[in-house]
Amino acid sequence: MSFGVHNKFAYAITIILALILANAMFSPIVSWFKVKYDDVKYGRPRTMQTTAFVGHDETNGLPSHFVAMNMERRIVIVEMPGGDPAKARTIVGPYLFGAGEDLTPVSLRFADVNADQRLDMLVSVKQEEMVYINDASSNQFRMITSEELAKLQQ
């Protein structure tokens, strides 16, 4: 009977080692495919663009155009109010630390997070989201303050 227990133990160890080996072999392949997928979707440098009516010089009826980029680990967002490149503004975001962060995609979405009837900009990098408030007094986006964030989290 003890011989059967040893066989089961050896069989379990063999399966565990095979799974570890398969993981070691396939993880780099999966990572490579993810990078290639992001290359197709976002390009190099990682870039995405979108349009939204955010109330910045849109009297011509055209939405503002936004381009978000990961420029060598620095998040940069260019806003063209009312779609006019002559009025382009640059928003400098965070610097990303770590190996391979120059390939991390950045994405934008717009929502009214502070209930002021103006769309705010939400910048997503990995699983983190940064909020830029659409400031009515300056007619520009600015980073949310800690007080505003605390108020929103209540």
N, C-alpha and C positions, 0 to 999 in steps of 0.2 A: 504494500500500500504506500509506503514511503517513496517508492520509485515513481509512482504516479504523481505524487505531490511535487517531486523534483521536476518531472516533465512539465507539469503545469506552470511551475515557477519559471523554468527555462523558456517556455512558450511565451509567458507574459513579458519577460525581460526582452525577448526577441522582438515582440510587437512594439514595446516602448522604444527600443533602439531604432527600429524601422521608422516609427513616427518622428523621432528626433531627426533622423537622417533626411526624411522626406521634407520636414520643415526647413532644415538647413539648405536643402537643394531648391525648394520652391519659393522661399521668401524673397531671395534676390530677383527671381523671375517676376514675381507678382509686383515687387517694387519697381522694377524696370518698366513693366506694362503701365503702372500708374503714372510714372513720369512721362511716358510717351503719350498717354491719354491726356494728361494736363498740357503737354506740348501742343497737341491738336486743339484742345479746347481754349487754352489761354495764351499760347505762344510763348516766346522768350524775348524780352522779359515777360513775366506773368502779367497779363493785361486783360481787363474786362471793361466793357463800356455799356452805358445805359442812358436813358433819357427819363426825365421826370419834370412835372410841373411843380416847382418848389417856390414860386413867387419871386424869382430873381430876374428882373428885366425881361419878362416874358410878354410884354405888351404887344409884340408882333404876332402873338398866337403860337409861337414855337416853344417847345419845352426846353429846359436847360439840358445840356449834354455833359455827361460825366465819364471820365476815363480814369480807372484805378489801376495802378501799376505797382509791382514789386520790383524796384530798381536796385539790384544788388543788395537786397535785404532791407531797403528803406521803402516804406509804403508812401506813395505819392498819389494824390488825387487831383486831377485837373477838372475844374468846373468851367463850362462855357455858358454863362447866363443867357437865356433866350436863344441858345444855339450859336451865339456870336463868338467866334474864336478871337476877335479883337479885344474882347472883354474877359479873356480867360484868367482864372484865379487858380493858384496852386495851394493845396492843403497838404502840409507835410505831416505824415503820420509816424507811427513808431518804427524803430529799428528792430529787426528780427535777429536774434542771436541763435547760433547753433549751426551744425553742419547741414548743408542742403537747404537752408532757409531761403536762399535766393530763388529756389524753385517752388516756394509756397504760394499758392494762388490767393488772391484777395478778391472779395466780392462786395458789392454794394446793394443795399435795399433801402427803401424809404418808408417811414411810418411816422405818425404823429405820436411820439412817446410821452410828451408832456401836456397834451390836451390843449394846445394853444391854436389849433386849426391850421398849423403849418407843418409840412412834412419835414421830419428830421432825417438825417442820414445815418444809417447803421453800416459800419464797416466790419466785415467778417474776415478774420484770418485764423485758420485752423478752427478750433472750437471756441474762440473768443470773439466777442462782439463789442466794438467801441461805438459810443453814441456821440454824434456831432449835432448840437442843437441848431436849428434854423432860427437865428437871432433876428427878430423883427427890427430892432433898433439899428443894426449895422447891415441888415439884408445879406448876411453871410453866415456860413456855418462856423461854429466854434465847438471845441471840446466841452462836454458836459462837466459841470463843476461837481465836487464831492457833495456839496449841499443839495444840489438838484438830484443827484443820484440817490442820496439817502431819502429824499422826499418821495421819489418814484418807487422806491423799494418798500415803503410803508404800506 
